Amino acid sequence: NLWLAKALWELGAVRFGEFTVGRTIGSPVYVNPRHLIGKPALMRRVATVMYSEIKARQNMRRPECQPFALVAGVPYGGLHLASAFSLRTRAPMVYARPQVDVKEQIVEGLFDPGERVLIMDDLITSGTSIVESAQVLRSHDLVVSDAVVLIDRDQGGHKRLQGEGINLISLLRLPVMLNYYRSRRW
């Protein structure tokens, strides 16, 4: 999926410097996949590739992604991806609406208890946002076993999700992106 790394570079979505990512982690690289919303053709392609990747993992002898009834975008970076995916695949969408009062967490969208939800986010660092969304969805009796992200920063998120019983599917990993950029010498 190096086409995605190239597209993000060309959109100016990759920057180098000193940044705080994943709420508290320092990084010399900042990636902003939300730039994709300005290019509908790229969003459509991302949704199609996510769907192909998920289907391939579901069709394996030992499936690496469970069948799902709903997709859930993680606010805010995952909402545009889940929307594009939902429109592309006709899978209904929900999301855990951020609330100040943790006792009154709300899931927006139509769903039935017991339905399986595929969580989507633009990238993962520590996994906090995906875990928080999964907790809210689970508190509404929805089943969460898989999450898909465009980019895994390889900073502990994958392992954290495993500890929460969530399988992570990533289209691209940050070290692969950086090696690609270095080889292209942009």
C-alpha positions as CSV (number, residue, x, y, z in Angstrom):
1,N,0.0,0.0,0.0
2,L,2.8,2.4,-0.8
3,W,0.4,4.3,-3.0
4,L,-1.1,5.6,0.2
5,A,2.3,6.7,1.6
6,K,2.9,8.5,-1.7
7,A,-0.6,10.1,-1.7
8,L,-0.2,11.3,1.9
9,W,3.2,12.8,1.1
10,E,1.8,14.6,-2.0
11,L,-1.1,16.0,0.1
12,G,1.4,17.5,2.6
13,A,0.0,15.1,5.3
14,V,3.5,14.1,6.5
15,R,5.7,16.5,8.4
16,F,9.0,16.3,10.2
17,G,9.9,18.2,13.4
18,E,9.0,17.9,17.0
19,F,5.4,16.8,17.7
20,T,3.2,15.3,20.4
21,V,1.2,12.4,19.1
22,G,-1.1,9.9,20.8
23,R,-1.9,12.5,23.4
24,T,1.5,12.4,25.2
25,I,4.1,10.7,23.0
26,G,6.9,12.8,21.4
27,S,7.7,12.1,17.8
28,P,9.8,13.6,15.0
29,V,7.1,12.6,12.5
30,Y,3.5,13.9,12.2
31,V,1.0,12.2,9.9
32,N,-2.4,13.7,9.3
33,P,-4.5,11.3,7.2
34,R,-7.5,13.7,7.6
35,H,-6.0,15.5,4.5
36,L,-7.6,12.7,2.5
37,I,-11.0,14.3,2.9
38,G,-10.1,16.9,0.4
39,K,-9.7,14.3,-2.3
40,P,-12.9,12.3,-2.8
41,A,-11.3,10.0,-5.3
42,L,-8.6,9.0,-2.8
43,M,-11.2,8.5,-0.1
44,R,-13.1,6.2,-2.4
45,R,-9.9,4.3,-3.2
46,V,-9.0,4.0,0.6
47,A,-12.5,2.6,1.3
48,T,-12.1,0.1,-1.5
49,V,-8.7,-1.0,-0.3
50,M,-9.9,-1.3,3.3
51,Y,-12.8,-3.5,2.1
52,S,-10.5,-5.7,0.0
53,E,-8.1,-6.1,2.9
54,I,-10.9,-7.0,5.3
55,K,-12.5,-9.5,2.9
56,A,-9.1,-11.2,2.2
57,R,-8.6,-11.6,5.9
58,Q,-12.1,-13.0,6.4
59,N,-11.6,-15.5,3.6
60,M,-8.4,-17.0,5.0
61,R,-8.4,-20.6,6.3
62,R,-8.0,-19.1,9.8
63,P,-9.9,-15.8,9.4
64,E,-8.1,-12.8,10.8
65,C,-11.2,-10.6,10.8
66,Q,-14.7,-11.6,12.0
67,P,-17.8,-10.9,10.0
68,F,-19.4,-7.6,11.2
69,A,-22.8,-6.0,10.9
70,L,-21.7,-2.4,11.6
71,V,-18.7,-0.1,11.2
72,A,-17.8,2.4,13.9
73,G,-15.6,5.5,13.2
74,V,-13.5,6.6,16.1
75,P,-14.0,10.4,16.7
76,Y,-12.6,12.3,15.0
77,G,-10.1,10.9,12.6
78,G,-12.0,7.6,12.0
79,L,-15.3,9.2,11.2
80,H,-14.5,10.2,7.7
81,L,-13.0,6.7,6.9
82,A,-16.0,4.9,8.4
83,S,-18.4,7.1,6.4
84,A,-16.5,6.4,3.1
85,F,-16.4,2.7,4.0
86,S,-20.1,2.7,4.9
87,L,-21.1,4.3,1.6
88,R,-18.8,2.0,-0.4
89,T,-19.9,-1.2,1.3
90,R,-23.4,-0.3,2.5
91,A,-22.5,-1.4,6.0
92,P,-24.4,0.7,8.5
93,M,-22.4,3.0,10.7
94,V,-22.4,3.9,14.3
95,Y,-20.0,5.9,16.6
96,A,-19.4,6.5,20.3
97,R,-20.1,10.1,20.8
98,P,-17.5,11.8,23.0
99,Q,-19.1,12.9,26.3
100,V,-17.8,14.9,29.2
101,D,-19.9,12.7,31.6
102,V,-18.5,9.2,31.3
103,K,-21.6,7.8,32.9
104,E,-23.8,8.8,30.0
105,Q,-21.8,7.6,27.0
106,I,-23.9,7.5,23.8
107,V,-23.7,5.4,20.7
108,E,-25.1,7.3,17.6
109,G,-26.7,5.3,14.9
110,L,-29.1,2.3,14.7
111,F,-28.1,-1.0,16.1
112,D,-29.3,-4.1,17.9
113,P,-27.6,-5.5,21.0
114,G,-25.2,-8.3,20.2
115,E,-24.3,-7.0,16.7
116,R,-20.6,-7.1,15.8
117,V,-18.8,-3.8,15.1
118,L,-15.7,-3.2,13.1
119,I,-13.9,-0.1,14.5
120,M,-12.1,2.2,12.1
121,D,-9.5,5.0,12.7
122,D,-7.1,6.9,10.7
123,L,-4.0,5.9,12.7
124,I,-2.9,4.3,15.9
125,T,-0.2,5.3,18.3
126,S,-0.9,3.9,21.8
127,G,-4.4,2.7,21.0
128,T,-6.2,4.8,23.6
129,S,-8.9,6.2,21.2
130,I,-9.8,2.8,19.8
131,V,-9.9,1.3,23.3
132,E,-12.2,4.1,24.6
133,S,-14.5,3.7,21.6
134,A,-14.6,-0.1,22.1
135,Q,-15.5,0.3,25.8
136,V,-18.4,2.6,25.0
137,L,-19.6,0.2,22.2
138,R,-19.3,-2.8,24.5
139,S,-21.2,-1.0,27.2
140,H,-24.1,-0.9,24.8
141,D,-23.9,-4.7,24.3
142,L,-22.2,-4.5,20.9
143,V,-19.4,-6.9,20.1
144,V,-16.0,-5.5,19.2
145,S,-13.2,-7.9,18.0
146,D,-11.5,-6.1,15.2
147,A,-10.2,-2.6,14.3
148,V,-8.8,-1.3,11.0
149,V,-6.5,1.7,10.7
150,L,-4.7,3.3,7.8
151,I,-1.5,3.7,9.6
152,D,0.1,2.0,12.6
153,R,2.8,4.2,14.1
154,D,4.3,1.0,15.8
155,Q,4.3,2.7,19.2
156,G,2.5,0.1,21.3
157,G,-1.1,0.4,20.0
158,H,-1.2,-3.1,18.4
159,K,-0.1,-4.8,21.7
160,R,-2.5,-2.8,23.7
161,L,-5.4,-3.7,21.5
162,Q,-4.4,-7.4,21.7
163,G,-4.7,-7.0,25.5
164,E,-8.3,-5.7,25.0
165,G,-9.2,-8.6,22.8
166,I,-9.2,-6.5,19.6
167,N,-7.4,-7.7,16.5
168,L,-5.7,-4.8,14.6
169,I,-5.6,-4.6,10.8
170,S,-3.4,-1.8,9.4
171,L,-3.0,-0.8,5.8
172,L,0.4,0.7,6.3
173,R,3.0,1.0,9.1
174,L,5.0,4.2,9.8
175,P,8.4,2.5,9.5
176,V,7.5,1.3,6.0
177,M,6.4,4.8,5.1
178,L,9.6,6.3,6.3
179,N,11.7,3.8,4.5
180,Y,9.7,4.5,1.3
181,Y,10.3,8.3,1.7
182,R,14.0,7.8,2.3
183,S,14.3,5.6,-0.8
184,R,12.5,8.2,-2.9
185,R,14.6,11.1,-1.4
186,W,11.8,13.6,-1.6
